Amino acid sequence: MADPAPDLVSESIPHWYGGDSDDVLSLVDGDGVVVTDDEGNEYLDFNAQLYCVNAGHGEERIVEAIAEQASKIAYVASAKHNDARTELAARLAEVTPGDLNDVFFSVSGSEANEAAVQFAREYTGARKVLTRYRSYHGATYGAGSLTGDPETRNAVERYAATTGAAKFLPPLSHRSPFDADSPEDLAKQAADHLEYVVQQEAPDSVAAIMMEPIGGTSGAYPAPADYWQRVRDICDRYDILLIADEVITGFGRCGEWFGIDTEDVVPDLLTFAKGITSAYVPLAGVAVRPGIAAHLRDSGIAVGQTFAGHPLACAAGVAALDVYEDGLIENARARSDHLEARLQELAAHDAVGDVRGRGLLWAVEFTDPETGEPFLHPWVDDGDNPVRDVIDAAQDRGVLVGGGRPKTQIILSPPLPVTDAEIDRAVDALDSAIAAVFE
């Protein structure tokens, strides 16, 4: 291979890269809800980067825990025990729902979801996993097959097909595939549809149903009341395991330790990542119920990951749990009403079709007021997308927000220490950005 040209500057290739390096923001500092770029410009980080810096930027208690662990022993093989790893597992057992008391550590949310599926298949002897259309469970080959977002799934499967996953419809309240007259009716119709899919796939072949308790990047949509209880009943009726993907919704994001805590249901497996360390060090995992844990210990686990349960990450996780317990989850719950109220004001714009969410995870969806449909559906149509323009206009006004899947919507997920004043500044900037794009 020829040497690169002398004037070529080497740099990293961003993930989710659109091909225009001029659009990539370079961030170099952060404090609380604020991040700073390499030119000294400050932004309110209402995306928590990738829905993960839950404790906020520059949290010294987490930084100090990482440094202290590094000074003792920086790495211990994932097949061995370590005191930081053991402590974090015990601390997680105190906050996970019900009897999800045993933890298998991983590195990323994608890998945690793949591990949960592997465990479910081994435990049940079945091979299929059902996930929602419009879901996102990761972009590695295994997790990509679970993801309902066609943009991700098609990119992963372009050259090699993945198998063992089937899809069902989500219980959307806005532009829903169901013709429901009430939330209760929507819950019943959506659950009946899921049971129909289970029956058509053959129940004995289905190992698990995997869902996010509140939709993440797919649109921050909560399920209607009783839907999760109905899904739990379906799983129990057909001996199917229920997996809650809490990669985004965990660790205070939705106002409780885990999103599923808002649904009064205990899953059989719960996956986590992102907020477990406030993203200060990569860490993920799967919490499982006792029967599954006993099976895994009896049968053994033939695979693993070098950096799973890394001691620095586990030390960061213990410190992050301390930070969350020190008022941050309560703050997320308390700030939720104000964030919702301010975001609902955006519905005064004709282009805003829906505002939905829970805790500090919200979506603003944009629709053509004449048709009620998206201005442009990026999974279906080519062309300029005004929602991208809203994201850019918000950044120009000092606020970072994320694009949903599909980008007919934006997602807001500020760090948990956010204040009402910061919420006001962010929503005011977003209000101005929407006006600049659509009016």
PABAZA-972562 format. One line per field, with one value per residue (C-alpha): residue number from 1; residue in one letter; x, y, z. Coordinates in steps of 0.5 Angstrom, whole numbers, m for minus. Layout:
N
titor <- NUM:...
drenke <- A:...
u <- X:...
v <- Y:...
w <- Z:...
//
This chain:
439
titor <- 1:2:3:4:5:6:7:8:9:10:11:12:13:14:15:16:17:18:19:20:21:22:23:24:25:26:27:28:29:30:31:32:33:34:35:36:37:38:39:40:41:42:43:44:45:46:47:48:49:50:51:52:53:54:55:56:57:58:59:60:61:62:63:64:65:66:67:68:69:70:71:72:73:74:75:76:77:78:79:80:81:82:83:84:85:86:87:88:89:90:91:92:93:94:95:96:97:98:99:100:101:102:103:104:105:106:107:108:109:110:111:112:113:114:115:116:117:118:119:120:121:122:123:124:125:126:127:128:129:130:131:132:133:134:135:136:137:138:139:140:141:142:143:144:145:146:147:148:149:150:151:152:153:154:155:156:157:158:159:160:161:162:163:164:165:166:167:168:169:170:171:172:173:174:175:176:177:178:179:180:181:182:183:184:185:186:187:188:189:190:191:192:193:194:195:196:197:198:199:200:201:202:203:204:205:206:207:208:209:210:211:212:213:214:215:216:217:218:219:220:221:222:223:224:225:226:227:228:229:230:231:232:233:234:235:236:237:238:239:240:241:242:243:244:245:246:247:248:249:250:251:252:253:254:255:256:257:258:259:260:261:262:263:264:265:266:267:268:269:270:271:272:273:274:275:276:277:278:279:280:281:282:283:284:285:286:287:288:289:290:291:292:293:294:295:296:297:298:299:300:301:302:303:304:305:306:307:308:309:310:311:312:313:314:315:316:317:318:319:320:321:322:323:324:325:326:327:328:329:330:331:332:333:334:335:336:337:338:339:340:341:342:343:344:345:346:347:348:349:350:351:352:353:354:355:356:357:358:359:360:361:362:363:364:365:366:367:368:369:370:371:372:373:374:375:376:377:378:379:380:381:382:383:384:385:386:387:388:389:390:391:392:393:394:395:396:397:398:399:400:401:402:403:404:405:406:407:408:409:410:411:412:413:414:415:416:417:418:419:420:421:422:423:424:425:426:427:428:429:430:431:432:433:434:435:436:437:438:439
drenke <- M:A:D:P:A:P:D:L:V:S:E:S:I:P:H:W:Y:G:G:D:S:D:D:V:L:S:L:V:D:G:D:G:V:V:V:T:D:D:E:G:N:E:Y:L:D:F:N:A:Q:L:Y:C:V:N:A:G:H:G:E:E:R:I:V:E:A:I:A:E:Q:A:S:K:I:A:Y:V:A:S:A:K:H:N:D:A:R:T:E:L:A:A:R:L:A:E:V:T:P:G:D:L:N:D:V:F:F:S:V:S:G:S:E:A:N:E:A:A:V:Q:F:A:R:E:Y:T:G:A:R:K:V:L:T:R:Y:R:S:Y:H:G:A:T:Y:G:A:G:S:L:T:G:D:P:E:T:R:N:A:V:E:R:Y:A:A:T:T:G:A:A:K:F:L:P:P:L:S:H:R:S:P:F:D:A:D:S:P:E:D:L:A:K:Q:A:A:D:H:L:E:Y:V:V:Q:Q:E:A:P:D:S:V:A:A:I:M:M:E:P:I:G:G:T:S:G:A:Y:P:A:P:A:D:Y:W:Q:R:V:R:D:I:C:D:R:Y:D:I:L:L:I:A:D:E:V:I:T:G:F:G:R:C:G:E:W:F:G:I:D:T:E:D:V:V:P:D:L:L:T:F:A:K:G:I:T:S:A:Y:V:P:L:A:G:V:A:V:R:P:G:I:A:A:H:L:R:D:S:G:I:A:V:G:Q:T:F:A:G:H:P:L:A:C:A:A:G:V:A:A:L:D:V:Y:E:D:G:L:I:E:N:A:R:A:R:S:D:H:L:E:A:R:L:Q:E:L:A:A:H:D:A:V:G:D:V:R:G:R:G:L:L:W:A:V:E:F:T:D:P:E:T:G:E:P:F:L:H:P:W:V:D:D:G:D:N:P:V:R:D:V:I:D:A:A:Q:D:R:G:V:L:V:G:G:G:R:P:K:T:Q:I:I:L:S:P:P:L:P:V:T:D:A:E:I:D:R:A:V:D:A:L:D:S:A:I:A:A:V:F:E
u <- 0:3:5:m1:1:5:0:m6:m8:m10:m16:m21:m27:m33:m39:m46:m41:m45:m39:m38:m32:m34:m40:m37:m36:m30:m31:m26:m29:m35:m38:m45:m50:m45:m40:m34:m32:m24:m26:m29:m36:m41:m47:m52:m52:m59:m57:m52:m48:m51:m56:m51:m47:m53:m49:m46:m40:m34:m36:m30:m33:m33:m26:m23:m25:m22:m16:m16:m17:m12:m7:m8:m9:m12:m14:m16:m18:m26:m25:m23:m26:m24:m26:m29:m33:m36:m38:m41:m45:m47:m49:m53:m57:m60:m63:m65:m72:m75:m70:m65:m59:m54:m50:m46:m41:m40:m37:m42:m50:m50:m46:m50:m56:m53:m51:m58:m61:m55:m57:m65:m63:m59:m64:m70:m67:m71:m68:m72:m73:m78:m77:m81:m80:m78:m73:m66:m62:m55:m51:m46:m49:m52:m55:m57:m61:m65:m66:m72:m70:m69:m63:m59:m61:m60:m53:m51:m54:m52:m47:m49:m56:m57:m62:m67:m70:m77:m81:m88:m91:m90:m96:m95:m100:m99:m100:m101:m101:m107:m114:m115:m120:m116:m110:m113:m116:m109:m105:m110:m110:m102:m102:m106:m102:m96:m99:m102:m94:m92:m97:m95:m88:m90:m89:m84:m79:m79:m74:m75:m79:m74:m76:m74:m79:m80:m78:m71:m68:m74:m78:m78:m85:m88:m93:m100:m102:m103:m99:m93:m97:m100:m94:m91:m98:m96:m89:m91:m97:m92:m86:m82:m77:m78:m72:m72:m67:m65:m59:m62:m67:m63:m60:m65:m66:m74:m74:m73:m67:m70:m75:m79:m80:m85:m89:m89:m87:m80:m77:m73:m67:m65:m59:m56:m50:m49:m51:m48:m42:m45:m40:m34:m31:m35:m39:m45:m48:m54:m58:m62:m66:m64:m66:m63:m56:m56:m57:m51:m47:m49:m48:m42:m41:m36:m35:m33:m30:m23:m25:m32:m32:m26:m24:m23:m30:m33:m30:m33:m40:m40:m38:m44:m49:m47:m48:m55:m57:m54:m60:m60:m65:m70:m68:m69:m76:m77:m75:m79:m85:m82:m79:m85:m89:m84:m84:m91:m91:m87:m94:m96:m92:m96:m90:m90:m94:m93:m89:m88:m83:m82:m77:m72:m73:m77:m78:m81:m84:m85:m91:m94:m100:m104:m103:m101:m95:m87:m85:m80:m79:m72:m73:m77:m76:m69:m69:m67:m70:m72:m71:m64:m64:m68:m62:m57:m61:m61:m53:m52:m56:m52:m56:m55:m60:m61:m64:m69:m70:m73:m71:m78:m77:m71:m70:m68:m64:m60:m56:m60:m57:m60:m64:m70:m66:m62:m69:m72:m65:m65:m73:m73:m67:m71:m77:m73:m70:m76:m79:m73:m74:m81:m84
v <- 0:7:12:17:24:28:34:29:30:23:23:18:16:18:13:14:18:22:23:31:32:39:37:34:38:37:37:38:40:39:41:39:40:44:42:46:45:46:54:55:55:52:48:45:38:36:29:27:25:19:18:16:22:21:24:30:32:33:29:28:23:18:21:20:13:11:14:10:3:5:6:m1:m6:m3:m10:m17:m22:m23:m30:m28:m25:m18:m14:m8:m12:m16:m10:m7:m14:m13:m6:m7:m13:m8:m3:m8:m10:m16:m22:m20:m21:m24:m20:m22:m16:m14:m8:m5:m5:m9:m14:m14:m15:m21:m24:m24:m27:m32:m34:m34:m39:m43:m43:m45:m49:m44:m40:m34:m27:m23:m15:m9:m5:2:m1:0:m6:m5:m5:m11:m17:m20:m14:m11:m17:m15:m8:m6:0:m2:3:0:m7:m6:m3:m9:m15:m12:m17:m22:m24:m25:m30:m32:m25:m24:m17:m14:m8:m3:0:7:12:17:15:8:2:0:3:4:9:9:8:1:m1:1:m4:m9:m9:m9:m14:m19:m17:m20:m26:m27:m26:m31:m36:m36:m36:m43:m41:m47:m44:m37:m36:m29:m22:m16:m9:m2:0:7:7:10:13:10:16:16:13:10:4:5:3:m5:m6:m9:m13:m16:m18:m21:m25:m27:m29:m33:m37:m39:m40:m35:m30:m23:m18:m11:m7:m2:1:8:8:5:9:15:17:16:18:11:7:3:4:m2:0:5:m1:m5:m12:m16:m18:m25:m21:m14:m11:m5:0:7:10:5:9:15:13:15:8:3:m2:m6:m13:m17:m18:m25:m28:m34:m40:m37:m36:m43:m46:m41:m43:m51:m51:m46:m40:m42:m35:m28:m21:m19:m12:m15:m12:m8:m6:1:1:m3:2:8:4:4:11:13:9:13:20:17:16:23:26:25:20:25:31:27:26:33:36:32:36:42:39:36:43:47:42:42:49:47:44:51:51:48:43:40:34:30:31:25:22:20:23:26:22:26:26:32:29:34:33:37:40:39:31:29:25:27:32:27:20:18:11:12:18:22:29:35:33:39:35:35:43:44:40:44:50:48:47:54:57:53:47:39:35:28:25:20:13:15:23:25:27:30:26:30:27:32:29:28:34:39:45:48:54:50:47:54:56:49:49:57:55:50:54:59:54:51:58:59:52:52:59
w <- 0:m2:4:5:2:6:7:9:17:20:25:27:23:27:28:25:20:14:10:12:17:17:21:27:33:37:45:49:56:60:67:69:64:60:54:51:44:42:40:47:45:50:49:54:53:52:49:55:49:47:53:57:62:67:73:68:66:71:77:81:85:79:77:84:84:77:79:86:83:77:83:86:80:73:70:72:67:66:68:75:81:83:89:85:81:87:90:84:83:90:89:83:87:91:86:80:80:84:85:79:84:79:74:68:66:59:55:51:51:44:47:53:49:45:52:54:48:48:56:54:48:52:58:54:48:44:38:36:40:38:38:36:30:31:36:37:41:38:31:32:28:33:36:29:28:34:32:29:26:18:17:22:21:13:14:18:14:7:6:11:14:21:23:29:30:29:29:32:32:38:42:39:41:35:28:31:27:31:31:39:42:49:52:55:48:45:51:49:41:42:47:42:36:40:42:35:33:38:36:28:30:34:42:43:38:42:47:49:48:48:49:52:58:55:47:47:40:37:40:48:47:54:53:55:62:63:57:60:65:59:56:62:62:55:57:63:59:53:58:54:58:58:57:59:55:60:56:55:61:67:72:73:66:67:74:78:78:72:67:68:75:72:70:76:72:74:67:67:64:65:60:62:60:59:65:70:70:67:61:64:63:58:62:61:63:64:71:71:76:80:76:70:74:77:70:68:73:73:65:65:60:54:52:55:53:55:58:61:68:68:75:73:70:76:81:76:77:85:85:80:84:90:86:84:91:93:90:83:81:86:82:75:78:80:74:69:70:68:62:60:61:57:52:51:50:43:41:39:33:27:25:32:32:38:45:49:54:61:67:63:56:51:44:40:33:27:22:16:19:13:13:20:16:17:12:10:12:12:11:5:2:m1:0:5:12:16:22:21:20:27:30:27:29:36:36:33:39:44:45:43:42:38:32:33:29:24:24:24:31:36:43:49:55:59:65:71:75:70:73:71:69:64:62:60:56:52:51:49:44:41:40:37:32:30:28:24:20:19:20
//
